[in-house]
């Protein structure tokens, strides 16, 4: 009984290995891989490439202009509070914060003309008594069409 069971197990094991060996033999003999893919994948790849091109093109729309320097501090909480205050009192402006060791800096706005920046500077001085300064910077420029949701 044990002998018959052992023979049956050996046959099953060799059949399992035979499937694996067959695949290896086929791959070794042909030296190529056959891939079956759905044709819709090509359409998705083209669509994603188009989306990437459009979004990167929008990201390159910059020009020289002015921004308001709100705060330059080494305290992160102060910087976040200033950025929050900008969004609270001036929701139409975009605030930018970055870390330039050892300072956190917050700037606001994308002004093409210095006169526009000066009018906002006077309004900002009431909320930031330490002073708000106009600085030359590279600003984001609005596109000509379909930019209703873009901040100035």
Rosetta constraint file for C-alpha pairs under 8 A:
AtomPair CA 1 CA 5 HARMONIC 6.27 0.50
AtomPair CA 2 CA 6 HARMONIC 6.04 0.50
AtomPair CA 3 CA 7 HARMONIC 6.23 0.50
AtomPair CA 4 CA 8 HARMONIC 6.16 0.50
AtomPair CA 5 CA 9 HARMONIC 6.23 0.50
AtomPair CA 6 CA 10 HARMONIC 6.24 0.50
AtomPair CA 7 CA 11 HARMONIC 6.27 0.50
AtomPair CA 8 CA 12 HARMONIC 6.26 0.50
AtomPair CA 9 CA 13 HARMONIC 6.06 0.50
AtomPair CA 10 CA 14 HARMONIC 6.12 0.50
AtomPair CA 11 CA 15 HARMONIC 6.22 0.50
AtomPair CA 12 CA 16 HARMONIC 6.34 0.50
AtomPair CA 13 CA 17 HARMONIC 6.32 0.50
AtomPair CA 14 CA 18 HARMONIC 5.87 0.50
AtomPair CA 15 CA 19 HARMONIC 6.55 0.50
AtomPair CA 16 CA 20 HARMONIC 6.91 0.50
AtomPair CA 17 CA 21 HARMONIC 6.11 0.50
AtomPair CA 18 CA 22 HARMONIC 5.96 0.50
AtomPair CA 19 CA 23 HARMONIC 6.47 0.50
AtomPair CA 20 CA 24 HARMONIC 6.49 0.50
AtomPair CA 21 CA 25 HARMONIC 6.08 0.50
AtomPair CA 22 CA 26 HARMONIC 6.19 0.50
AtomPair CA 23 CA 27 HARMONIC 6.22 0.50
AtomPair CA 24 CA 28 HARMONIC 6.03 0.50
AtomPair CA 25 CA 29 HARMONIC 5.96 0.50
AtomPair CA 26 CA 30 HARMONIC 6.23 0.50
AtomPair CA 27 CA 31 HARMONIC 5.76 0.50
AtomPair CA 27 CA 32 HARMONIC 6.75 0.50
AtomPair CA 27 CA 33 HARMONIC 7.34 0.50
AtomPair CA 37 CA 41 HARMONIC 7.45 0.50
AtomPair CA 38 CA 42 HARMONIC 8.00 0.50
AtomPair CA 39 CA 43 HARMONIC 7.25 0.50
AtomPair CA 40 CA 44 HARMONIC 6.37 0.50
AtomPair CA 41 CA 45 HARMONIC 6.19 0.50
AtomPair CA 42 CA 46 HARMONIC 6.24 0.50
AtomPair CA 43 CA 47 HARMONIC 6.12 0.50
AtomPair CA 44 CA 48 HARMONIC 6.11 0.50
AtomPair CA 45 CA 49 HARMONIC 6.16 0.50
AtomPair CA 46 CA 50 HARMONIC 6.26 0.50
AtomPair CA 47 CA 51 HARMONIC 6.29 0.50
AtomPair CA 48 CA 52 HARMONIC 6.11 0.50
AtomPair CA 49 CA 53 HARMONIC 6.20 0.50
AtomPair CA 50 CA 54 HARMONIC 6.25 0.50
AtomPair CA 51 CA 55 HARMONIC 6.15 0.50
AtomPair CA 52 CA 56 HARMONIC 6.05 0.50
AtomPair CA 53 CA 57 HARMONIC 6.02 0.50
AtomPair CA 54 CA 58 HARMONIC 6.27 0.50
AtomPair CA 55 CA 59 HARMONIC 6.29 0.50
AtomPair CA 56 CA 60 HARMONIC 6.46 0.50
AtomPair CA 57 CA 61 HARMONIC 7.03 0.50
AtomPair CA 61 CA 140 HARMONIC 6.13 0.50
AtomPair CA 61 CA 141 HARMONIC 5.58 0.50
AtomPair CA 61 CA 142 HARMONIC 7.45 0.50
AtomPair CA 61 CA 143 HARMONIC 7.64 0.50
AtomPair CA 62 CA 138 HARMONIC 6.40 0.50
AtomPair CA 62 CA 139 HARMONIC 5.47 0.50
AtomPair CA 62 CA 140 HARMONIC 4.61 0.50
AtomPair CA 62 CA 141 HARMONIC 5.24 0.50
AtomPair CA 63 CA 138 HARMONIC 5.55 0.50
AtomPair CA 63 CA 139 HARMONIC 5.51 0.50
AtomPair CA 63 CA 140 HARMONIC 6.61 0.50
AtomPair CA 63 CA 141 HARMONIC 6.42 0.50
AtomPair CA 64 CA 112 HARMONIC 7.32 0.50
AtomPair CA 64 CA 136 HARMONIC 7.32 0.50
AtomPair CA 64 CA 137 HARMONIC 6.06 0.50
AtomPair CA 64 CA 138 HARMONIC 4.71 0.50
AtomPair CA 64 CA 139 HARMONIC 6.00 0.50
AtomPair CA 65 CA 110 HARMONIC 6.98 0.50
AtomPair CA 65 CA 111 HARMONIC 5.70 0.50
AtomPair CA 65 CA 112 HARMONIC 4.67 0.50
AtomPair CA 65 CA 113 HARMONIC 6.76 0.50
AtomPair CA 65 CA 114 HARMONIC 7.82 0.50
AtomPair CA 65 CA 136 HARMONIC 5.81 0.50
AtomPair CA 65 CA 137 HARMONIC 5.54 0.50
AtomPair CA 65 CA 138 HARMONIC 5.88 0.50
AtomPair CA 65 CA 139 HARMONIC 5.68 0.50
AtomPair CA 66 CA 109 HARMONIC 7.74 0.50
AtomPair CA 66 CA 110 HARMONIC 6.31 0.50
AtomPair CA 66 CA 111 HARMONIC 5.01 0.50
AtomPair CA 66 CA 112 HARMONIC 6.26 0.50
AtomPair CA 66 CA 113 HARMONIC 7.10 0.50
AtomPair CA 66 CA 114 HARMONIC 6.51 0.50
AtomPair CA 66 CA 117 HARMONIC 6.81 0.50
AtomPair CA 66 CA 134 HARMONIC 6.55 0.50
AtomPair CA 66 CA 135 HARMONIC 5.51 0.50
AtomPair CA 66 CA 136 HARMONIC 4.53 0.50
AtomPair CA 66 CA 137 HARMONIC 5.27 0.50
AtomPair CA 66 CA 138 HARMONIC 7.39 0.50
AtomPair CA 66 CA 139 HARMONIC 6.97 0.50
AtomPair CA 67 CA 107 HARMONIC 6.22 0.50
AtomPair CA 67 CA 108 HARMONIC 5.72 0.50
AtomPair CA 67 CA 109 HARMONIC 5.31 0.50
AtomPair CA 67 CA 110 HARMONIC 5.76 0.50
AtomPair CA 67 CA 111 HARMONIC 6.19 0.50
AtomPair CA 67 CA 117 HARMONIC 6.95 0.50
AtomPair CA 67 CA 134 HARMONIC 5.87 0.50
AtomPair CA 67 CA 135 HARMONIC 5.45 0.50
AtomPair CA 67 CA 136 HARMONIC 6.44 0.50
AtomPair CA 67 CA 137 HARMONIC 6.22 0.50
AtomPair CA 67 CA 139 HARMONIC 7.56 0.50
AtomPair CA 68 CA 107 HARMONIC 5.32 0.50
AtomPair CA 68 CA 108 HARMONIC 5.23 0.50
AtomPair CA 68 CA 109 HARMONIC 6.52 0.50
AtomPair CA 68 CA 117 HARMONIC 6.98 0.50
AtomPair CA 68 CA 121 HARMONIC 7.01 0.50
AtomPair CA 68 CA 132 HARMONIC 6.39 0.50
AtomPair CA 68 CA 133 HARMONIC 5.52 0.50
AtomPair CA 68 CA 134 HARMONIC 4.66 0.50
AtomPair CA 68 CA 135 HARMONIC 6.06 0.50
AtomPair CA 69 CA 105 HARMONIC 7.62 0.50
AtomPair CA 69 CA 106 HARMONIC 6.20 0.50
AtomPair CA 69 CA 107 HARMONIC 4.47 0.50
AtomPair CA 69 CA 108 HARMONIC 6.73 0.50
AtomPair CA 69 CA 132 HARMONIC 5.70 0.50
AtomPair CA 69 CA 133 HARMONIC 5.10 0.50
AtomPair CA 69 CA 134 HARMONIC 6.19 0.50
AtomPair CA 69 CA 135 HARMONIC 6.60 0.50
AtomPair CA 70 CA 82 HARMONIC 7.33 0.50
AtomPair CA 70 CA 105 HARMONIC 7.64 0.50
AtomPair CA 70 CA 106 HARMONIC 5.48 0.50
AtomPair CA 70 CA 107 HARMONIC 5.38 0.50
AtomPair CA 70 CA 108 HARMONIC 7.01 0.50
AtomPair CA 70 CA 128 HARMONIC 7.44 0.50
AtomPair CA 70 CA 131 HARMONIC 7.43 0.50
AtomPair CA 70 CA 132 HARMONIC 5.13 0.50
AtomPair CA 70 CA 133 HARMONIC 6.94 0.50
AtomPair CA 71 CA 79 HARMONIC 6.78 0.50
AtomPair CA 71 CA 82 HARMONIC 7.17 0.50
AtomPair CA 71 CA 104 HARMONIC 7.87 0.50
AtomPair CA 71 CA 105 HARMONIC 5.72 0.50
AtomPair CA 71 CA 106 HARMONIC 5.36 0.50
AtomPair CA 71 CA 107 HARMONIC 7.31 0.50
AtomPair CA 71 CA 132 HARMONIC 7.46 0.50
AtomPair CA 72 CA 79 HARMONIC 7.54 0.50
AtomPair CA 72 CA 103 HARMONIC 6.06 0.50
AtomPair CA 72 CA 104 HARMONIC 5.66 0.50
AtomPair CA 72 CA 105 HARMONIC 4.44 0.50
AtomPair CA 72 CA 106 HARMONIC 6.60 0.50
AtomPair CA 73 CA 78 HARMONIC 7.26 0.50
AtomPair CA 73 CA 79 HARMONIC 6.81 0.50
AtomPair CA 73 CA 103 HARMONIC 5.12 0.50
AtomPair CA 73 CA 104 HARMONIC 5.33 0.50
AtomPair CA 73 CA 105 HARMONIC 6.57 0.50
AtomPair CA 74 CA 102 HARMONIC 5.86 0.50
AtomPair CA 74 CA 103 HARMONIC 4.40 0.50
AtomPair CA 74 CA 104 HARMONIC 5.68 0.50
AtomPair CA 75 CA 79 HARMONIC 6.60 0.50
AtomPair CA 75 CA 103 HARMONIC 7.59 0.50
AtomPair CA 75 CA 104 HARMONIC 7.04 0.50
AtomPair CA 76 CA 80 HARMONIC 6.27 0.50
AtomPair CA 76 CA 104 HARMONIC 6.34 0.50
AtomPair CA 77 CA 81 HARMONIC 6.06 0.50
AtomPair CA 78 CA 82 HARMONIC 6.14 0.50
AtomPair CA 79 CA 83 HARMONIC 6.25 0.50
AtomPair CA 79 CA 97 HARMONIC 7.61 0.50
AtomPair CA 79 CA 104 HARMONIC 6.21 0.50
AtomPair CA 79 CA 105 HARMONIC 6.83 0.50
AtomPair CA 79 CA 106 HARMONIC 6.47 0.50
AtomPair CA 80 CA 84 HARMONIC 6.11 0.50
AtomPair CA 81 CA 85 HARMONIC 6.12 0.50
AtomPair CA 82 CA 86 HARMONIC 6.26 0.50
AtomPair CA 82 CA 106 HARMONIC 7.34 0.50
AtomPair CA 83 CA 87 HARMONIC 6.45 0.50
AtomPair CA 83 CA 95 HARMONIC 6.23 0.50
AtomPair CA 83 CA 96 HARMONIC 7.68 0.50
AtomPair CA 83 CA 97 HARMONIC 7.39 0.50
AtomPair CA 83 CA 106 HARMONIC 6.57 0.50
AtomPair CA 84 CA 88 HARMONIC 6.06 0.50
AtomPair CA 85 CA 89 HARMONIC 6.10 0.50
AtomPair CA 85 CA 90 HARMONIC 7.97 0.50
AtomPair CA 86 CA 90 HARMONIC 5.37 0.50
AtomPair CA 86 CA 91 HARMONIC 7.10 0.50
AtomPair CA 86 CA 93 HARMONIC 7.70 0.50
AtomPair CA 86 CA 95 HARMONIC 6.82 0.50
AtomPair CA 86 CA 108 HARMONIC 7.52 0.50
AtomPair CA 87 CA 91 HARMONIC 4.70 0.50
AtomPair CA 87 CA 92 HARMONIC 7.86 0.50
AtomPair CA 87 CA 93 HARMONIC 7.24 0.50
AtomPair CA 87 CA 94 HARMONIC 7.52 0.50
AtomPair CA 87 CA 95 HARMONIC 7.23 0.50
AtomPair CA 92 CA 151 HARMONIC 5.85 0.50
AtomPair CA 92 CA 152 HARMONIC 6.81 0.50
AtomPair CA 93 CA 108 HARMONIC 6.47 0.50
AtomPair CA 93 CA 109 HARMONIC 5.06 0.50
AtomPair CA 93 CA 110 HARMONIC 7.62 0.50
AtomPair CA 93 CA 151 HARMONIC 5.82 0.50
AtomPair CA 93 CA 152 HARMONIC 5.94 0.50
AtomPair CA 94 CA 108 HARMONIC 5.69 0.50
AtomPair CA 94 CA 109 HARMONIC 5.34 0.50
AtomPair CA 94 CA 110 HARMONIC 7.51 0.50
AtomPair CA 94 CA 151 HARMONIC 6.11 0.50
AtomPair CA 94 CA 152 HARMONIC 7.20 0.50
AtomPair CA 95 CA 106 HARMONIC 6.88 0.50
AtomPair CA 95 CA 107 HARMONIC 5.77 0.50
AtomPair CA 95 CA 108 HARMONIC 4.24 0.50
AtomPair CA 95 CA 109 HARMONIC 6.42 0.50
AtomPair CA 96 CA 106 HARMONIC 5.54 0.50
AtomPair CA 96 CA 107 HARMONIC 5.16 0.50
AtomPair CA 96 CA 108 HARMONIC 5.97 0.50
AtomPair CA 97 CA 104 HARMONIC 6.94 0.50
AtomPair CA 97 CA 105 HARMONIC 5.53 0.50
AtomPair CA 97 CA 106 HARMONIC 4.42 0.50
AtomPair CA 97 CA 107 HARMONIC 6.49 0.50
AtomPair CA 98 CA 104 HARMONIC 5.82 0.50
AtomPair CA 98 CA 105 HARMONIC 5.63 0.50
AtomPair CA 98 CA 106 HARMONIC 6.87 0.50
AtomPair CA 99 CA 103 HARMONIC 5.87 0.50
AtomPair CA 99 CA 104 HARMONIC 4.52 0.50
AtomPair CA 99 CA 105 HARMONIC 6.34 0.50
AtomPair CA 100 CA 104 HARMONIC 6.20 0.50
AtomPair CA 100 CA 105 HARMONIC 7.31 0.50
AtomPair CA 109 CA 117 HARMONIC 7.99 0.50
AtomPair CA 109 CA 152 HARMONIC 6.51 0.50
AtomPair CA 110 CA 139 HARMONIC 5.23 0.50
AtomPair CA 110 CA 140 HARMONIC 6.18 0.50
AtomPair CA 110 CA 141 HARMONIC 7.50 0.50
AtomPair CA 110 CA 152 HARMONIC 5.58 0.50
AtomPair CA 111 CA 116 HARMONIC 6.34 0.50
AtomPair CA 111 CA 117 HARMONIC 5.91 0.50
AtomPair CA 111 CA 139 HARMONIC 7.28 0.50
AtomPair CA 111 CA 152 HARMONIC 7.22 0.50
AtomPair CA 112 CA 116 HARMONIC 7.71 0.50
AtomPair CA 112 CA 139 HARMONIC 7.88 0.50
AtomPair CA 113 CA 117 HARMONIC 6.80 0.50
AtomPair CA 114 CA 118 HARMONIC 6.15 0.50
AtomPair CA 115 CA 119 HARMONIC 6.39 0.50
AtomPair CA 116 CA 120 HARMONIC 6.57 0.50
AtomPair CA 117 CA 121 HARMONIC 6.00 0.50
AtomPair CA 117 CA 134 HARMONIC 6.80 0.50
AtomPair CA 118 CA 122 HARMONIC 6.43 0.50
AtomPair CA 118 CA 134 HARMONIC 7.39 0.50
AtomPair CA 119 CA 123 HARMONIC 6.76 0.50
AtomPair CA 120 CA 124 HARMONIC 6.03 0.50
AtomPair CA 121 CA 125 HARMONIC 6.16 0.50
AtomPair CA 121 CA 132 HARMONIC 6.24 0.50
AtomPair CA 121 CA 133 HARMONIC 7.20 0.50
AtomPair CA 121 CA 134 HARMONIC 7.40 0.50
AtomPair CA 122 CA 126 HARMONIC 7.29 0.50
AtomPair CA 123 CA 127 HARMONIC 7.56 0.50
AtomPair CA 124 CA 128 HARMONIC 6.06 0.50
AtomPair CA 124 CA 132 HARMONIC 6.75 0.50
AtomPair CA 125 CA 129 HARMONIC 5.50 0.50
AtomPair CA 125 CA 130 HARMONIC 7.76 0.50
AtomPair CA 125 CA 131 HARMONIC 5.91 0.50
AtomPair CA 125 CA 132 HARMONIC 6.11 0.50
AtomPair CA 128 CA 132 HARMONIC 6.89 0.50
AtomPair CA 141 CA 152 HARMONIC 7.97 0.50
AtomPair CA 142 CA 147 HARMONIC 6.62 0.50
AtomPair CA 142 CA 150 HARMONIC 6.92 0.50
AtomPair CA 142 CA 152 HARMONIC 7.31 0.50
AtomPair CA 143 CA 147 HARMONIC 6.17 0.50
